Amino acid sequence: MASLPSIKPDFVCLAGPTASGKSAASLLIAQHMPVEIISVDSALVYRGMDIGTAKPTPSEQAVVPHHLIDVLDPAQSYSAAQFVSDAQRLIGEIRARGALPLLVGGTMLYFKALLDGIDDMPPADPAVRAQLDAQAAAQGWPALHARLAEVDAITAARLSPNDSQRIQRALEVYMSTGKTLSDHHSIAGAATKKIANTILISMEPSERAWLHARIAQRFELMLQSGLLAEVKALRARGDLHLNLPSMRCVGYRQTWQMLDGEFAASELAERCAAATRQLAKRQITWLRSMPERVIVPCDQPQAAHNVLNLVQSWA
């Protein structure tokens, strides 16, 4: 774990697995310091996806300016490279206004791309994608995940066996270039200097059981708040499907599958919670690959205040 630098930061990063309390900590910071929040979340960029993403409410967004929320339609896609470009621009604009950019979220690839650099990735290859789609249709995505593990164990360890989008992209990069996705990321990290002076605060649980209980409670609340109706409205548009990045988000995918009749409605909450536990596990794996992070246990009393004190002591 890194020690705190002695100079003020250009921006502060607050990361952590889902349901770890990042939003509460960021809002507390905003009550005590002049900050603007940049969302580091691949789901919050989508409009009309509010309940299942635990998007900050209008009243919460009124407390402090939020950026990179509701910027895309669910039919569109968003990449790590786009995030880096947007975040760098926003960091400069926020600093020019005399505020501290506070980057908050759980999409660890975005954090890593911003902090360590990102290599120029090969463009999509329709022929290779069609070949992989055909293999997945015949063998299933877990089989392709196993194939990925043989050539790129680092990337495979971070992906769910059913994460079709990312498994396909990782295999596509390998088949197109002969280099693995983790090779590309390593080259980028070695070739790119840190873009600015920053600190990465990571809210991580000491006990996984605490986080798992939070995840279960949060999904029950989402269901009570209208997640099912939200997904039904998205389906009713007619232009969305499960192969889109937006509809593969945890909660949306499982609800869509339930509405397709793949399993009973009574199983929805547990299936969503199980998928979220797997997501949290992958997020923590990402975080452990970032030795520069400063850990704040999120399952201890006053965790949000501990984050605030840390930021105040440095910024």
Backbone bond lengths (Angstrom), bond angles and torsions (degrees), N, CA, C in turn:
res aa  C-N    CA-C-N  psi(-1)  N-CA   C-N-CA  omega(-1)  CA-C   N-CA-C  phi
1 M - - - 1.457 - - 1.521 109.65 -
2 A 1.323 115.71 138.12 1.459 120.57 -175.74 1.524 111.07 -76.24
3 S 1.337 114.81 155.93 1.456 120.46 171.75 1.522 108.60 -93.72
4 L 1.329 116.69 161.88 1.454 120.72 -177.73 1.530 110.46 -75.00
5 P 1.343 117.65 132.93 1.456 120.21 175.12 1.530 110.21 -66.73
6 S 1.301 115.21 166.26 1.463 119.92 -176.76 1.522 113.02 -96.78
7 I 1.338 117.06 -3.08 1.459 119.86 -179.98 1.519 109.87 -113.08
8 K 1.317 116.04 158.54 1.459 120.09 -177.16 1.527 110.82 -68.98
9 P 1.309 116.82 149.10 1.466 120.07 -176.66 1.521 112.81 -83.32
10 D 1.311 115.29 155.82 1.456 120.55 169.09 1.530 110.03 -78.49
11 F 1.320 115.82 -30.71 1.459 121.60 174.70 1.521 108.48 -161.00
12 V 1.332 115.58 164.50 1.463 121.88 -179.86 1.523 109.09 -121.47
13 C 1.326 116.67 135.70 1.459 122.55 177.10 1.529 109.42 -107.00
14 L 1.317 116.20 130.63 1.462 122.10 176.95 1.521 107.65 -122.28
15 A 1.323 116.16 106.63 1.459 122.22 -176.28 1.521 110.18 -115.76
16 G 1.322 115.27 172.51 1.448 120.53 177.52 1.516 110.40 160.13
17 P 1.323 117.50 161.67 1.464 119.80 177.14 1.514 111.40 -66.24
18 T 1.301 115.94 164.21 1.453 121.24 178.88 1.520 110.41 -57.97
19 A 1.318 116.86 143.67 1.465 124.78 177.81 1.531 113.63 70.20
20 S 1.329 117.73 17.96 1.469 120.08 -178.56 1.524 113.14 -88.19
21 G 1.332 117.61 -5.72 1.463 119.92 177.15 1.511 115.05 98.88
22 K 1.328 117.15 19.39 1.470 120.84 -177.93 1.532 111.95 -62.77
23 S 1.339 116.08 -43.52 1.470 119.12 -176.86 1.524 111.08 -63.41
24 A 1.335 117.21 -43.38 1.462 120.35 179.17 1.520 110.88 -62.06
25 A 1.325 116.86 -41.15 1.462 120.33 179.35 1.528 110.92 -65.31
26 S 1.338 116.61 -40.97 1.463 119.42 -178.13 1.520 111.09 -66.96
27 L 1.335 117.17 -38.26 1.461 119.83 178.49 1.531 111.22 -68.10
28 L 1.332 116.74 -34.67 1.463 119.96 176.34 1.526 110.48 -65.57
29 I 1.330 116.16 -42.16 1.462 119.62 177.31 1.528 110.29 -59.64
30 A 1.345 115.74 -41.54 1.460 120.50 -178.11 1.521 112.53 -64.53
31 Q 1.330 117.57 -24.43 1.459 121.04 178.44 1.529 111.91 -76.91
32 H 1.329 116.52 -16.53 1.463 120.17 -175.10 1.525 114.17 -118.02
33 M 1.342 117.10 -12.34 1.449 119.64 -175.19 1.526 110.01 -141.32
34 P 1.321 118.31 152.48 1.465 121.01 175.77 1.529 111.02 -78.18
35 V 1.304 116.19 95.45 1.462 121.44 -178.41 1.526 109.80 -128.00
36 E 1.320 115.40 161.84 1.452 123.23 165.68 1.528 106.75 -129.59
37 I 1.330 116.03 139.53 1.455 120.99 -173.28 1.532 110.53 -97.05
38 I 1.327 115.61 131.18 1.466 122.46 171.29 1.524 106.78 -108.37
39 S 1.314 117.05 118.31 1.460 121.49 179.91 1.526 110.55 -71.49
40 V 1.320 115.59 131.85 1.465 122.13 176.31 1.528 106.24 -114.04
41 D 1.316 115.64 69.06 1.463 121.38 -171.66 1.522 109.39 -147.34
42 S 1.309 116.70 120.90 1.461 121.30 -175.85 1.521 112.86 -74.09
43 A 1.332 118.61 -8.89 1.468 121.41 177.61 1.518 112.21 -99.28
44 L 1.334 117.71 -33.78 1.457 120.53 -176.18 1.527 113.07 -69.12
45 V 1.323 117.32 -11.97 1.459 119.33 178.20 1.532 111.87 -69.03
46 Y 1.347 117.37 -17.82 1.468 120.41 -171.59 1.527 113.06 -91.88
47 R 1.326 115.31 132.97 1.453 121.80 174.87 1.531 110.10 -75.70
48 G 1.330 115.48 147.11 1.452 120.47 177.53 1.513 114.58 79.15
49 M 1.326 117.05 5.19 1.461 122.29 177.66 1.526 106.83 -120.93
50 D 1.319 116.26 81.46 1.458 121.84 -171.25 1.520 113.35 -104.68
51 I 1.333 116.21 -48.70 1.464 120.35 -173.10 1.525 110.95 -72.84
52 G 1.317 117.05 -49.70 1.462 120.57 -176.18 1.512 114.49 -70.72
53 T 1.321 117.64 -15.60 1.462 120.94 177.82 1.527 112.58 -98.02
54 A 1.352 116.52 -2.62 1.470 121.01 -174.39 1.522 110.09 54.65
55 K 1.327 115.40 42.28 1.464 121.33 -178.16 1.528 110.03 -63.76
56 P 1.329 118.05 139.68 1.468 119.39 174.89 1.528 110.55 -53.49
57 T 1.312 116.24 136.62 1.456 121.10 -178.27 1.528 110.30 -70.33
58 P 1.351 117.70 163.67 1.461 119.47 175.97 1.530 112.41 -54.93
59 S 1.325 117.49 -38.72 1.463 119.46 179.33 1.527 111.41 -67.41
60 E 1.319 117.17 -37.00 1.469 120.02 177.18 1.528 110.33 -68.69
61 Q 1.329 116.80 -39.85 1.461 119.55 178.94 1.527 111.56 -68.80
62 A 1.343 116.43 -22.02 1.461 119.94 177.58 1.527 112.18 -74.84
63 V 1.340 116.97 -20.57 1.466 121.12 -179.68 1.520 111.08 -68.84
64 V 1.337 116.08 -37.14 1.456 121.68 -174.68 1.527 107.64 -152.10
65 P 1.325 118.27 143.41 1.472 119.52 177.41 1.535 111.31 -59.62
66 H 1.341 115.76 132.86 1.462 123.18 175.80 1.529 108.56 -115.34
67 H 1.321 116.16 141.01 1.461 121.30 179.41 1.526 110.66 -124.43
68 L 1.329 115.89 156.15 1.474 124.84 -179.85 1.526 111.88 63.31
69 I 1.325 115.76 33.90 1.458 123.10 171.25 1.530 107.28 -118.65
70 D 1.341 116.41 135.02 1.471 121.79 179.07 1.522 112.59 58.77
71 V 1.326 117.30 44.16 1.462 120.02 -178.89 1.524 113.20 -103.83
72 L 1.354 117.31 -11.02 1.457 120.58 -177.47 1.519 111.22 -132.63
73 D 1.337 115.63 154.05 1.449 121.62 169.04 1.528 108.37 -79.81
74 P 1.344 118.99 147.47 1.461 120.43 -179.45 1.524 115.20 -59.63
75 A 1.332 117.65 -16.59 1.464 119.95 177.65 1.530 111.83 -78.65
76 Q 1.340 117.15 -11.13 1.458 121.22 -178.57 1.525 110.71 -95.27
77 S 1.323 115.27 170.27 1.463 120.59 177.94 1.522 109.50 -123.52
78 Y 1.328 115.47 162.14 1.466 122.54 -176.13 1.520 107.27 -140.59
79 S 1.321 117.09 138.74 1.463 120.86 -174.95 1.522 111.34 -117.87
80 A 1.327 114.79 166.41 1.465 120.32 176.21 1.523 110.46 -62.54
81 A 1.325 116.74 -37.36 1.462 119.83 179.28 1.533 110.77 -65.00
82 Q 1.331 117.07 -40.46 1.464 120.13 176.81 1.521 110.39 -63.51
83 F 1.346 115.96 -41.10 1.458 119.04 178.77 1.520 110.95 -60.08
84 V 1.329 117.21 -47.42 1.460 120.45 -178.32 1.528 110.46 -57.91
85 S 1.323 116.26 -44.72 1.464 120.27 179.23 1.529 111.06 -61.60
86 D 1.327 116.52 -46.99 1.468 120.28 -179.88 1.527 111.42 -64.74
87 A 1.336 116.57 -43.78 1.464 120.53 -177.19 1.523 111.41 -65.47
88 Q 1.322 117.20 -41.98 1.460 119.58 179.51 1.528 110.80 -62.48
89 R 1.318 116.44 -41.84 1.465 120.01 177.74 1.524 110.95 -62.93
90 L 1.324 116.68 -46.01 1.460 121.11 -177.70 1.528 111.70 -66.30
91 I 1.322 116.78 -39.08 1.470 119.78 178.63 1.522 110.05 -58.08
92 G 1.340 116.60 -44.60 1.455 119.97 178.99 1.519 112.18 -63.89
93 E 1.345 116.96 -42.46 1.455 120.84 -178.93 1.530 111.63 -66.15
94 I 1.327 116.63 -41.44 1.465 120.48 -178.75 1.522 110.60 -67.60
95 R 1.312 117.24 -42.53 1.466 120.54 178.66 1.533 110.49 -63.29
96 A 1.342 116.34 -36.20 1.466 120.04 178.76 1.525 111.45 -65.43
97 R 1.339 116.25 -25.10 1.467 120.13 177.34 1.524 111.89 -85.87
98 G 1.314 117.74 0.59 1.452 121.73 177.64 1.508 114.84 84.33
99 A 1.330 117.04 14.14 1.468 121.47 179.40 1.520 110.27 -108.10
100 L 1.321 115.38 165.38 1.454 121.91 178.69 1.528 109.22 -95.86
101 P 1.326 119.56 121.42 1.459 120.88 175.12 1.539 110.24 -69.15
102 L 1.333 115.88 125.38 1.452 121.75 179.84 1.521 107.41 -117.01
103 L 1.321 117.08 107.62 1.457 122.10 -177.38 1.523 108.70 -92.53
104 V 1.330 116.73 120.07 1.459 121.60 -170.66 1.521 110.31 -129.50
105 G 1.332 117.10 129.04 1.454 118.59 174.69 1.510 113.57 165.50
106 G 1.328 114.40 -172.69 1.456 120.69 -175.78 1.515 114.78 -127.85
107 T 1.349 117.68 9.51 1.463 119.58 175.65 1.519 107.78 -87.58
108 M 1.325 115.05 93.44 1.457 120.97 -169.69 1.523 112.55 -66.94
109 L 1.334 117.53 -29.84 1.456 119.31 177.59 1.526 110.30 -61.09
110 Y 1.330 117.25 -36.62 1.462 120.39 178.75 1.530 110.69 -65.95
111 F 1.334 116.28 -44.44 1.465 119.22 177.26 1.530 110.53 -59.29
112 K 1.321 115.63 -47.64 1.465 119.95 -176.48 1.520 110.87 -63.74
113 A 1.343 116.61 -40.25 1.455 120.13 179.18 1.527 110.88 -64.16
114 L 1.314 116.70 -40.23 1.464 120.82 -179.68 1.521 111.83 -69.31
115 L 1.332 116.86 -43.53 1.462 120.78 -173.55 1.519 113.33 -82.56
116 D 1.331 116.90 -34.32 1.465 120.31 -174.01 1.520 113.88 -108.91
117 G 1.329 116.43 -8.82 1.456 119.50 -177.21 1.515 111.11 93.33
118 I 1.308 115.52 160.44 1.450 120.72 -179.32 1.519 108.87 -136.71
119 D 1.310 115.22 133.67 1.456 121.10 -179.38 1.527 109.58 -75.38
120 D 1.326 116.02 155.31 1.454 119.73 173.49 1.522 108.35 -70.01
121 M 1.315 115.76 114.54 1.450 120.93 -177.94 1.526 110.39 -84.64
122 P 1.334 117.16 148.83 1.468 118.93 176.25 1.520 110.36 -64.24
123 P 1.329 117.52 148.81 1.461 119.49 178.38 1.519 111.30 -67.67
124 A 1.314 115.21 163.92 1.463 120.15 178.20 1.524 109.72 -60.34
125 D 1.321 115.43 142.15 1.463 121.93 178.73 1.529 107.86 -115.63
126 P 1.335 118.05 101.83 1.469 120.46 -175.69 1.530 113.53 -55.84
127 A 1.329 117.04 -36.09 1.463 119.65 -178.62 1.529 111.00 -66.99
128 V 1.328 116.39 -43.66 1.462 120.47 179.13 1.524 109.93 -66.18
129 R 1.316 117.39 -41.17 1.469 120.88 179.29 1.524 111.14 -62.88
130 A 1.330 116.40 -41.03 1.465 119.72 178.40 1.524 110.65 -63.59
131 Q 1.325 116.22 -39.18 1.465 120.57 177.84 1.531 111.06 -63.55
132 L 1.337 116.56 -43.39 1.463 120.41 179.92 1.530 111.16 -68.84
133 D 1.329 116.69 -37.85 1.468 119.72 177.02 1.522 110.85 -61.22
134 A 1.329 116.12 -41.10 1.469 119.88 179.51 1.523 111.03 -65.49
135 Q 1.326 116.16 -40.52 1.465 119.58 178.57 1.523 110.80 -66.21
136 A 1.339 116.05 -39.19 1.467 119.53 179.15 1.517 111.16 -66.21
137 A 1.320 116.48 -38.01 1.466 119.94 178.83 1.518 110.90 -63.84
138 A 1.330 116.45 -33.57 1.459 120.51 -178.19 1.527 112.84 -85.05
139 Q 1.354 116.68 -36.16 1.464 120.55 -171.57 1.522 114.06 -112.67
140 G 1.337 117.02 -22.15 1.458 120.83 -175.53 1.517 110.78 94.42
141 W 1.340 115.94 150.14 1.463 120.40 -179.47 1.523 113.58 -65.06
142 P 1.344 120.54 -32.41 1.473 118.36 175.67 1.524 112.78 -58.00
143 A 1.341 116.88 -34.09 1.463 119.61 178.30 1.528 110.76 -67.03
144 L 1.337 116.03 -39.24 1.461 118.61 177.48 1.523 111.28 -71.31
145 H 1.339 116.25 -31.03 1.471 119.70 174.70 1.532 109.47 -63.22
146 A 1.342 117.00 -41.13 1.461 120.32 177.80 1.527 110.84 -63.39
147 R 1.325 115.69 -37.92 1.469 119.73 176.79 1.523 110.46 -64.40
148 L 1.332 116.82 -42.01 1.460 120.67 177.49 1.524 110.70 -60.73
149 A 1.325 116.72 -40.46 1.468 120.86 -179.43 1.525 111.89 -60.44
150 E 1.330 116.36 -28.84 1.469 119.94 179.72 1.520 112.16 -71.19
151 V 1.353 116.50 -31.40 1.466 119.23 -175.99 1.523 112.82 -105.39
152 D 1.338 116.54 -24.14 1.474 120.34 -177.08 1.523 108.77 -147.31
153 A 1.325 115.75 76.50 1.461 120.96 -176.20 1.525 112.31 -62.84
154 I 1.329 116.98 -31.26 1.472 120.47 -178.02 1.520 110.18 -65.06
155 T 1.328 117.09 -48.87 1.461 120.22 179.04 1.519 111.32 -67.10
156 A 1.324 117.20 -42.70 1.466 120.97 -178.29 1.521 111.76 -60.14
157 A 1.323 117.06 -35.36 1.465 120.82 -178.66 1.520 111.69 -65.62
158 R 1.321 117.15 -22.65 1.461 121.21 -177.63 1.530 112.38 -93.14
159 L 1.330 117.28 -4.81 1.460 120.65 -173.98 1.517 111.89 -114.40
160 S 1.303 115.70 144.04 1.457 120.97 171.40 1.525 108.71 -70.43
161 P 1.339 118.59 145.69 1.472 120.91 177.60 1.525 113.17 -59.66
162 N 1.326 117.75 -15.35 1.467 120.80 179.56 1.527 112.82 -109.20
163 D 1.326 117.52 11.73 1.466 121.49 179.10 1.526 108.16 -80.53
164 S 1.322 115.87 77.38 1.463 121.25 -170.69 1.526 112.69 -58.88
165 Q 1.331 116.94 -41.97 1.463 119.90 -176.24 1.528 111.33 -60.88
166 R 1.317 116.66 -49.53 1.465 119.84 -174.25 1.524 112.04 -77.34
167 I 1.329 117.31 -33.83 1.472 119.71 175.20 1.520 109.57 -62.89
168 Q 1.340 115.75 -45.31 1.456 120.19 179.22 1.525 110.89 -60.26
169 R 1.333 116.80 -45.66 1.467 119.97 -178.26 1.521 111.11 -64.54
170 A 1.332 117.38 -41.86 1.468 120.23 -179.01 1.528 110.93 -64.14
171 L 1.324 116.83 -43.03 1.469 120.13 178.38 1.526 110.72 -69.01
172 E 1.329 116.36 -37.23 1.463 120.68 178.44 1.525 110.80 -60.84
173 V 1.339 116.68 -45.59 1.465 120.68 179.19 1.525 110.22 -60.81
174 Y 1.332 116.27 -43.48 1.471 119.84 -179.09 1.526 111.18 -65.57
175 M 1.335 116.30 -44.11 1.458 120.14 -177.64 1.532 111.56 -69.88
176 S 1.329 116.81 -28.93 1.464 120.62 -177.12 1.525 112.93 -84.93
177 T 1.334 116.90 -31.28 1.472 120.14 -172.55 1.523 114.36 -117.98
178 G 1.336 117.02 -17.97 1.454 119.05 -174.84 1.513 113.06 80.59
179 K 1.348 116.61 -1.79 1.466 122.20 176.44 1.522 108.94 -114.30
180 T 1.329 115.50 145.48 1.456 119.37 -179.77 1.526 110.09 -78.33
181 L 1.329 114.92 165.06 1.456 120.55 177.17 1.530 110.26 -62.55
182 S 1.328 117.12 -40.08 1.470 119.71 178.91 1.529 110.79 -66.98
183 D 1.337 117.89 -31.34 1.468 120.23 174.26 1.519 110.44 -62.46
184 H 1.338 116.23 -45.00 1.458 120.49 179.08 1.526 110.82 -59.43
185 H 1.341 116.03 -44.12 1.461 119.73 -179.04 1.526 110.96 -66.21
186 S 1.328 117.57 -37.92 1.459 120.80 179.99 1.519 110.93 -66.55
187 I 1.333 115.82 -40.74 1.464 119.89 178.63 1.522 110.19 -62.86
188 A 1.344 114.67 -42.56 1.461 118.77 179.78 1.515 111.06 -62.72
189 G 1.340 116.33 -43.62 1.456 120.03 -179.07 1.512 112.52 -63.93
190 A 1.342 116.24 -38.09 1.455 120.10 -179.71 1.523 111.88 -71.56
191 A 1.343 115.37 -30.05 1.460 119.18 -174.32 1.520 113.20 -91.07
192 T 1.314 117.89 -12.77 1.463 121.13 -172.54 1.522 110.26 -114.21
193 K 1.305 116.44 127.48 1.452 120.19 174.48 1.520 109.63 -78.32
194 K 1.307 116.04 157.66 1.461 118.67 174.84 1.521 109.61 -57.86
195 I 1.334 115.16 135.77 1.452 118.73 -172.71 1.519 112.23 -77.49
196 A 1.315 117.66 -18.74 1.462 119.06 -176.14 1.516 109.23 -166.80
197 N 1.317 114.66 170.19 1.455 120.56 174.94 1.524 108.35 -82.56
198 T 1.314 117.05 122.15 1.459 120.13 -175.88 1.515 110.02 -149.96
199 I 1.312 114.65 175.25 1.456 122.16 173.93 1.523 107.74 -134.45
200 L 1.316 115.93 140.96 1.460 121.61 177.30 1.527 108.15 -110.63
201 I 1.328 115.80 107.79 1.460 121.75 176.81 1.518 107.93 -94.92
202 S 1.300 116.68 130.85 1.463 121.64 -176.78 1.521 110.38 -120.66
203 M 1.334 116.22 117.31 1.460 121.33 176.76 1.532 108.09 -88.76
204 E 1.332 116.02 107.52 1.460 121.40 -174.99 1.531 110.16 -127.11
205 P 1.334 117.23 143.25 1.466 119.72 -179.28 1.525 112.21 -79.76
206 S 1.318 115.77 141.44 1.465 119.88 172.11 1.514 110.13 -73.89
207 E 1.335 115.67 -32.29 1.457 121.84 -179.88 1.525 109.04 -124.49
208 R 1.342 116.85 123.57 1.462 120.14 -179.66 1.525 111.64 -61.88
209 A 1.337 117.32 -30.98 1.471 120.18 -177.47 1.523 110.92 -59.33
210 W 1.328 116.73 -35.77 1.473 120.38 178.43 1.518 110.00 -61.88
211 L 1.324 116.30 -46.69 1.458 120.52 -179.04 1.526 111.01 -66.18
212 H 1.318 117.05 -40.15 1.462 120.50 179.78 1.527 111.32 -62.75
213 A 1.308 117.01 -38.57 1.469 120.47 177.74 1.523 110.37 -65.91
214 R 1.316 116.82 -40.11 1.469 121.07 177.94 1.528 110.88 -63.39
215 I 1.310 115.66 -41.41 1.461 120.31 179.90 1.524 110.74 -62.07
216 A 1.334 116.77 -45.65 1.463 120.86 179.52 1.525 111.28 -61.89
217 Q 1.321 115.90 -44.09 1.470 120.01 179.79 1.528 110.99 -63.82
218 R 1.307 116.59 -39.41 1.457 119.76 -177.30 1.523 111.64 -67.73
219 F 1.328 116.92 -37.93 1.459 118.07 -179.95 1.525 111.75 -72.66
220 E 1.305 116.68 -33.62 1.463 118.35 174.73 1.530 109.43 -61.78
221 L 1.330 116.73 -41.77 1.459 120.83 178.58 1.529 111.19 -65.33
222 M 1.329 117.17 -38.72 1.458 120.42 177.74 1.526 111.27 -61.67
223 L 1.314 116.53 -42.19 1.460 120.33 179.00 1.523 110.49 -64.89
224 Q 1.329 116.40 -41.24 1.460 120.14 178.44 1.535 111.50 -66.80
225 S 1.334 116.25 -27.54 1.467 120.95 -176.26 1.525 112.97 -86.75
226 G 1.343 117.46 -5.70 1.456 119.32 174.93 1.513 116.55 111.62
227 L 1.330 118.49 26.31 1.462 120.61 178.65 1.528 111.39 -57.52
228 L 1.333 116.38 -41.65 1.462 119.98 -177.85 1.528 110.52 -60.83
229 A 1.318 117.41 -45.10 1.469 121.07 179.30 1.518 110.77 -64.89
230 E 1.333 117.08 -36.22 1.460 120.66 179.30 1.525 110.50 -63.07
231 V 1.324 116.96 -45.01 1.461 120.00 -179.87 1.530 110.68 -69.09
232 K 1.308 117.60 -37.66 1.470 120.05 176.75 1.525 110.85 -59.97
233 A 1.326 117.66 -40.26 1.455 121.32 178.63 1.529 111.14 -65.37
234 L 1.307 117.11 -37.96 1.460 120.75 177.47 1.524 110.98 -67.14
235 R 1.328 117.14 -41.31 1.467 121.26 177.29 1.523 110.99 -62.97
236 A 1.334 116.04 -37.17 1.465 120.66 -175.54 1.525 112.45 -66.11
237 R 1.321 118.02 -19.01 1.463 120.67 177.60 1.524 111.66 -59.79
238 G 1.333 116.10 -38.11 1.453 120.59 178.01 1.512 115.57 90.90
239 D 1.349 118.05 -9.86 1.466 119.92 -177.82 1.524 112.81 -110.82
240 L 1.319 117.01 4.66 1.463 120.83 -179.33 1.528 110.22 -107.32
241 H 1.333 115.40 152.13 1.470 120.30 -179.86 1.527 108.61 -155.48
242 L 1.321 115.55 170.87 1.464 120.12 -172.34 1.526 114.31 -73.15
243 N 1.317 118.14 -9.27 1.459 119.16 177.56 1.528 112.64 -85.29
244 L 1.340 117.12 -5.58 1.457 120.28 177.26 1.529 110.33 -80.27
245 P 1.328 118.35 143.82 1.468 120.06 177.63 1.524 112.96 -54.83
246 S 1.321 117.78 -38.29 1.466 120.47 -178.06 1.522 111.67 -62.97
247 M 1.315 116.62 -43.14 1.459 120.11 -175.97 1.528 112.50 -81.27
248 R 1.324 116.69 -6.52 1.471 119.16 174.11 1.520 111.29 -89.72
249 C 1.322 117.72 -1.91 1.467 120.17 177.79 1.525 110.04 -61.30
250 V 1.324 115.39 143.58 1.464 120.87 -180.00 1.526 110.01 -56.10
251 G 1.300 116.71 135.18 1.454 122.54 -178.22 1.512 110.98 98.11
252 Y 1.311 116.81 -50.38 1.462 121.16 178.82 1.523 110.43 -71.51
253 R 1.311 116.09 -45.14 1.466 119.17 179.57 1.520 111.42 -59.78
254 Q 1.336 116.88 -48.41 1.456 120.60 -177.15 1.532 111.11 -66.24
255 T 1.328 117.47 -39.52 1.464 120.15 179.15 1.521 110.45 -66.39
256 W 1.313 116.83 -40.82 1.464 121.30 176.83 1.530 109.93 -60.02
257 Q 1.329 116.44 -46.28 1.466 120.53 -179.83 1.521 111.24 -62.51
258 M 1.321 117.25 -39.09 1.458 120.59 176.88 1.527 110.79 -62.33
259 L 1.332 116.01 -43.14 1.465 119.72 178.40 1.530 111.68 -66.49
260 D 1.315 116.61 -25.32 1.471 121.04 174.76 1.528 112.07 -78.02
261 G 1.340 116.55 -5.18 1.453 120.66 178.50 1.509 115.22 86.64
262 E 1.339 117.07 16.40 1.465 119.80 -178.24 1.528 112.23 -73.26
263 F 1.337 117.15 -25.08 1.460 121.15 176.16 1.518 108.15 -157.43
264 A 1.329 115.59 168.77 1.466 121.00 -175.38 1.518 111.69 -75.48
265 A 1.326 115.17 152.81 1.469 120.60 178.90 1.520 111.49 -60.45
266 S 1.327 116.89 -30.30 1.464 120.32 -179.73 1.524 112.98 -65.57
267 E 1.322 117.37 -16.70 1.458 121.57 -179.35 1.530 112.59 -93.15
268 L 1.323 116.57 -7.74 1.467 119.63 -169.44 1.520 112.82 -60.20
269 A 1.328 117.68 -49.84 1.462 120.19 -175.40 1.520 111.57 -58.62
270 E 1.324 117.92 -44.58 1.458 120.63 -178.18 1.523 111.15 -69.80
271 R 1.331 117.13 -37.86 1.462 119.08 178.70 1.526 110.98 -65.30
272 C 1.333 116.34 -40.85 1.457 119.89 177.15 1.528 110.90 -64.92
273 A 1.313 116.35 -44.00 1.463 120.21 179.83 1.525 111.04 -63.26
274 A 1.331 117.04 -40.77 1.463 120.55 179.69 1.523 110.94 -64.19
275 A 1.334 116.14 -42.46 1.468 119.41 177.93 1.524 111.04 -64.41
276 T 1.318 116.44 -36.60 1.463 119.94 179.42 1.522 111.04 -70.39
277 R 1.329 117.48 -36.31 1.470 119.58 175.33 1.522 110.66 -61.34
278 Q 1.330 116.97 -39.83 1.460 120.11 177.88 1.528 110.77 -66.04
279 L 1.338 116.27 -39.87 1.464 120.07 176.22 1.521 110.58 -60.19
280 A 1.331 116.73 -46.34 1.462 120.57 -179.49 1.526 111.02 -61.18
281 K 1.316 116.06 -38.49 1.466 119.89 178.73 1.525 110.56 -62.22
282 R 1.330 116.65 -42.61 1.468 120.18 178.85 1.527 111.00 -67.43
283 Q 1.328 116.66 -37.60 1.467 119.63 178.04 1.521 111.23 -62.68
284 I 1.311 116.79 -41.83 1.461 120.71 179.22 1.528 110.60 -66.54
285 T 1.333 116.89 -37.10 1.464 120.51 175.91 1.530 110.44 -60.23
286 W 1.324 116.33 -44.29 1.464 120.39 176.05 1.533 110.39 -58.34
287 L 1.329 116.46 -48.36 1.450 120.32 -176.34 1.521 111.71 -60.79
288 R 1.298 116.50 -38.04 1.467 119.60 -179.41 1.518 112.32 -67.35
289 S 1.336 117.22 -15.38 1.462 120.34 176.39 1.523 111.22 -87.91
290 M 1.337 116.12 2.86 1.470 121.37 -179.04 1.529 109.17 -114.16
291 P 1.319 118.32 84.34 1.476 120.86 -174.45 1.512 113.27 -65.63
292 E 1.338 117.69 -14.78 1.467 119.48 -178.43 1.519 112.72 -78.50
293 R 1.313 118.10 -4.63 1.468 120.30 -175.37 1.531 111.42 -73.20
294 V 1.333 114.89 152.41 1.461 122.85 173.78 1.522 106.36 -109.55
295 I 1.319 117.94 117.85 1.458 122.51 -172.18 1.522 111.38 -87.46
296 V 1.335 115.75 132.42 1.453 123.09 169.92 1.524 107.01 -119.83
297 P 1.328 118.82 114.98 1.480 119.87 179.83 1.529 110.38 -60.96
298 C 1.314 116.21 120.83 1.464 119.63 -175.98 1.522 112.54 -82.87
299 D 1.329 117.48 -11.47 1.459 120.55 -179.13 1.520 112.10 -99.17
300 Q 1.322 117.29 15.03 1.454 121.17 175.41 1.520 109.79 -101.78
301 P 1.328 117.83 152.59 1.469 120.12 177.79 1.525 111.45 -56.97
302 Q 1.316 115.18 144.52 1.460 121.44 177.26 1.530 113.34 62.62
303 A 1.331 116.56 32.31 1.466 119.46 -178.57 1.524 111.13 -60.19
304 A 1.343 117.11 -43.14 1.460 120.40 -179.48 1.533 110.51 -62.45
305 H 1.323 116.91 -40.97 1.471 120.11 177.84 1.526 110.86 -66.79
306 N 1.324 117.35 -34.07 1.464 119.56 177.40 1.522 110.47 -64.41
307 V 1.342 116.70 -38.41 1.468 119.93 176.02 1.526 109.89 -64.89
308 L 1.321 116.39 -45.67 1.469 120.93 178.75 1.520 110.84 -56.80
309 N 1.327 117.29 -48.21 1.462 121.10 -178.84 1.527 111.13 -60.60
310 L 1.319 115.89 -37.71 1.450 120.34 -179.61 1.520 110.30 -65.68
311 V 1.323 116.38 -46.15 1.473 119.92 -179.49 1.526 109.98 -65.87
312 Q 1.321 117.11 -42.79 1.472 119.88 179.97 1.522 111.95 -63.08
313 S 1.324 116.96 -36.41 1.464 120.59 -178.03 1.528 111.73 -68.67
314 W 1.304 115.57 -20.94 1.469 118.82 -176.42 1.511 111.82 -108.51
315 A 1.347 116.46 -39.08 1.458 119.36 -174.46 1.520 111.76 -94.84
